[in-house]
């Protein structure tokens, strides 16, 4: 899913840090940090030293986590 919401992206970055199946990306690069500067969304990419202005980032969360630790849907059990 594409997102421009700063708080939603920050929450996904926390999930990315603690749950290996959540990914926050911009293109093919992994996003490590996010901020807003002068109304523009900026991201710090893995292995890079500068902040890049972006329109939106991609948040990938699987429906079923391989470890079962971060499943998004309840299967009614």
C-alpha positions in Angstrom: 0.0 0.0 0.0 1.2 3.5 -0.7 1.3 6.0 2.1 2.0 9.7 2.7 0.9 9.8 6.3 3.9 10.5 8.6 2.5 8.7 11.6 1.5 5.7 9.7 4.9 5.4 8.1 6.6 5.8 11.5 4.5 3.0 12.9 5.4 0.8 9.9 9.1 1.6 10.5 8.7 0.4 14.1 7.1 -2.8 12.8 9.9 -3.2 10.3 12.4 -3.0 13.1 10.7 -5.6 15.3 8.8 -7.8 12.8 10.9 -9.2 9.9 8.0 -9.5 7.5 7.0 -5.8 7.4 8.8 -3.7 4.8 8.8 0.0 4.2 10.3 0.9 0.7 10.7 3.6 -1.8 11.3 2.0 -5.1 13.6 -0.9 -4.4 15.4 0.8 -1.5 14.5 0.1 2.1 13.4 3.2 4.1 15.2 3.6 7.5 13.7 6.9 8.7 11.1 9.5 7.7 10.5 13.2 8.4 8.7 16.2 7.1 10.6 19.3 6.1 8.8 22.4 4.8 5.8 20.2 4.1 7.8 17.7 2.0 8.0 14.1 3.0 11.7 13.0 3.2 13.2 9.6 3.7 16.6 8.2 4.7 17.4 5.1 2.6 19.4 2.2 3.8 23.1 2.7 3.0 22.6 6.3 2.0 23.7 9.4 3.9 21.3 12.0 2.6 17.5 12.6 2.9 15.5 12.2 -0.3 12.2 14.0 -1.0 9.5 11.5 -2.0 5.8 11.6 -2.9 4.9 8.4 -1.1 6.4 5.2 0.3 5.3 1.6 0.0 4.4 -0.4 3.1 4.3 -4.1 2.6 2.7 -6.3 5.3 1.8 -10.0 4.6 -1.6 -11.3 5.5 -0.1 -14.2 7.3 3.3 -13.8 9.1 5.6 -16.9 8.7 6.3 -16.7 12.5 2.7 -15.9 13.5 3.9 -13.0 15.5 2.4 -10.2 13.5 -0.6 -11.5 11.6 -3.0 -8.8 10.5 -6.2 -10.8 10.3 -7.7 -12.9 13.0 -8.7 -16.3 11.8 -11.3 -16.8 14.5 -9.5 -19.4 16.6 
